[in-house]
Amino acid sequence: MKRTWIAIALLAALPVAAQQDFSKIEIKTQKLNASTYMLTGAGGNIGVCVGDDAVFVVDDQYAPMAPKIQAAIAALSPKPVTFILNTHWHGDHTGGNETFGKSGAIIVAHENVRRRMSSEQFIALFNSKVPASPKAALPVVTFTSDIAFELNGETIRGVHVARAHTDGDTIVHFVKGDVVHMGDTFFNGMYPFIDGSSGGTPEGIVAAADKVLAMVTDKTQIIPGHGPVASKADLQAYRDMVATTSGRVKQMIKDGKKLEEIKAAGSVTAGYEEKFGKGFIKGDKFAEMLAQGYLKP
């Protein structure tokens, strides 16, 4: 199971052209409560809320997965998808937008998501250019802070968190069902990818975790962007790891250490390798990512 989550995370990191054969990847459905589900496949975890009113979806993975995602959702509800809420702009969370948008779904996201999807982007960690998305894939409803939906007997709140994984992250809270989808502000059991090219920062990751920790209980089910469904304790451990490792890097920079010294030191992730070091971002790469963010002019 752990190897499966690592593979999913690895897929999320690579350009689409380098992906394995999507035809071999199946969508798996996990029921969280009477109306809310998590779907996994290739890319970010998907949240689905079904009921009498509409089908509400959080994120939609890579474009080639869209038909399989549609089939998995159809097994949960005969209704068409009414809303897609994107937690951020990356293609492993927005790739299905075009298919769902052409099918009539209303795509919703923070205004920075539409801004980034509307023009070519560059992800420094992978030295990769990402072309602008087609018009049908762009969010048609945008917001700057918060947004709410009253559907299927559920209150669904989207809350923007600033400069976390990117500059357009949204946390989605299914209030009555006690489920939170955190997008890529939370990589459960892995070092996170913090996209500094898109405005992401470690401090924003910690702040996002703190916001969610303040709203959940020990019974809350937390959907991470990547990894298995998590608990409050899982999120707390992740938050503390990011806070501690980023603090170590800042101190090393203050002490005059250079990038290569920080990357090679091993002390940045000391004590965390067993729990978080098995994802696609290894400890030295995570240390390098943090250092590069703080060493920017």
C-alpha positions, 0 to 999 in steps of 0.5 A: 500500500505504501508503495502505491501511494509513492507511485501516485506521488511520483506520477504527480511530479512528472510532466504528462509526457513522461507518464506511464500508460494511463490505460493501466491505471484504475480509479479506486473509490473510498467511502468516507460517509453517506455522501462523501467519497475519495477517489484515487488514480493517477495524480491528486486525490479527488473528493466527491459529494453526491446527493439529491441536489448535485454532484460536487467534485474536488479536483480531477487528476490528469486529462487521460483519466477523465473518462475513468473518473466519469465512470467512477462518479457515475457509479455513485450517482446518476446525476451529471457533475455540476461543480468542479472545485480545483484546489490549485492549478497543477495538471494532476489536479486540473487535467480533467477540467476540459472534459468536465467543462465541455460536459457542462460542469461549472469549474470553480477556483481561486482567482490565481488558479485561473490566472496561472492556467491562462498562461504558460507556467514554469516549475523550477523543481522539474525544470519544466514549462507548462503550456496554458490550458484550453479555454474549456478547462479554465475556471469560470467562477473565481474568488479571492478569499472564501466560497460556500455551497449548500448542496446535498444537505451539506455545507461545503466551504472553500477557504483560500490559504495564502502562499502554501503549496502555490499562491492559489490553494483552497482547502475544502471543508465538508462541514456536516460530514466532518471531512476536509480536502487539503489539496497539495497543502498536505502530502500525507506521509511524505515530504511535500512539493512546495512550488516556489515558482508558483508562490508556495512557501513553507510558512504557508504550508504550516499556516494552512495546517494550523488553520485546518488543525483549529477546525478539526477533531480527532474524528475528522477525516482529512483528504490530502493531495497525495497519500491515504486519508489522514487523521488530525494526528497525521496532519499535526506530525506533518505540520511539525516536520515542515516547521522544524525542517524549514527552521533548521534550513533558515538557521543554517543559512544564518550560519553562513552555509551554502546550498550544497552544504545544506543539501548534503548535511543530512541534518535538515531531515534528521529524525524524519526520514523513516516517516516522510522519506519514502515519497518521490521527494527525498530528504536531500531534495527537500532540503535543497527545495527549502534552501533555494526558497530562502536563498532567493534574492 
